[in-house]
Each structure stands twice: as C-alpha cells, then as structure tokens.
Amino acid sequence: MKEIQMIVEAHIDDHQFSVVKLCREAGISHPQLHRKLKARTGLSAIQFIRAIRMKKAMQLLRRADLQITDVAYSIGFSDPDYFSKVFRKEFGCTPTQYRENFNF
C-alpha cells in the first residue's frame, strides 16, 4: 500500500496520471489493484488517487501564498473549475470557503 501511495504522490501534478499508469508502475494488474485497494481502503483505484489529491489540496490551501488555480494544477487537475466542483462534492465547501474558514 505504501508503494502505491508513493507512486500516486510522485505523479500528483500529472493530470494524465491514470489507473492504467498506476498499475504499470506498480507492476500489478488492474483487477488485482482494485481488489487490494477495496479490501484495505474501501476505495476504487480512481477514488484512491482522488483521495490522495484532495488531501494534498487541503494542505496546499492552507498556504496563503498559493492561488486556488495553482493548487488545482499542482495536484493534477487541468481545469480549476472542475477542481472546485470535486472539492465541494468531497468536503461540502468550495476551496475558497475552506480557505476562509481555515485560520492562517
């Protein structure tokens, strides 16, 4: 699991990083990866990748020196509006609201 997480983190800014690429780098088949992740995390591979990206987004949004678009690009989203939509769905608030509620 640590190896899979490290692979995702190494490619966190790559908006073209996919489950297929993760499988290739981990040397594991897609069904096997899916079974392992589901058993250990309850998440599918794409959900696992997104969860790591969203966790990193929360960390980066705490930095006042970064624009929200910069955060989106740095975690692998090529569209900042889509990033905001995904963030809101995941956490119930927009990145801007999260930042405003976080004490700097």
Sequence and secondary structure as in RCSB ss.txt:
>XXXX:A:sequence
MKEIQMIVEAHIDDHQFSVVKLCREAGISHPQLHRKLKARTGLSAIQFIRAIRMKKAMQLLRRADLQITDVAYSI
GFSDPDYFSKVFRKEFGCTPTQYRENFNF
>XXXX:A:secstr
 HHHHHHHHHTTT TT  HHHHHHHHT  HHHHHHHHHHHHS  HHHHHHHHHHHHHHHHHT TTS HHHHHHHT
T S HHHHHHHHHHHHSS HHHHHHHS  
